[in-house]
Amino acid sequence: VQLQASGGGLVQAGGSLRLSCAASGRTFSNYAMGWFRQAPGKEREFVAAINWSRPKTWYADSVKGRGTISRDNAKNTVYLEMNILKPEDTAVYYCAAGPGVGIRYENEYNYWGQGTLVTVSS
């Protein structure tokens, strides 16, 4: 599976962004999809994930209520909409695909996109 993340950019605090991750290669609908982020000087952390059927979602406490993950299997795309953005949301956001075991843990994902930078100004 090849993953291409997009949609990052510069946004003011309180604003919104929608990130997209387009997948190609193997059957996208077979994989759980996750979003992770890495802020400058920090380790990569889990943001949100969605499984492959009867979509169930998971969120980090830091984005719960502000983020929405969704997927369109017909378009082989997963989305992350982030609202009420904060400066601490500034990070490179990565999408990943995996079998759906240990969905909050990056080492459970087999495929990664290149990342898209989100910068939130105060």
NORNORCOR-V827987 format. One record per pair of residues at least 24 apart in sequence whose C-alpha atoms are under 6 Angstrom apart, sorted by the first residue. I is the first residue (numbers start at 0). J is the second residue. If there is no record, write none. Layout:
i & j
I & J
I & J
This chain:
i & j
0 & 24
0 & 25
2 & 112
3 & 112
4 & 112
4 & 114
4 & 115
5 & 115
7 & 115
7 & 116
7 & 117
8 & 117
9 & 118
9 & 119
10 & 119
11 & 119
11 & 120
12 & 84
12 & 85
12 & 119
12 & 120
12 & 121
13 & 83
13 & 84
14 & 83
14 & 84
15 & 81
15 & 82
16 & 80
16 & 81
17 & 79
17 & 80
18 & 78
18 & 79
19 & 77
19 & 78
20 & 76
20 & 77
21 & 75
21 & 76
22 & 75
27 & 75
28 & 72
30 & 96
30 & 97
30 & 98
31 & 96
31 & 97
31 & 98
31 & 99
32 & 95
32 & 96
33 & 94
33 & 95
34 & 93
34 & 94
35 & 92
35 & 93
36 & 90
36 & 91
36 & 92
36 & 93
37 & 90
37 & 91
38 & 90
45 & 103
86 & 119
86 & 120
86 & 121
89 & 117
89 & 118
89 & 119
90 & 116
90 & 117
91 & 115
91 & 116
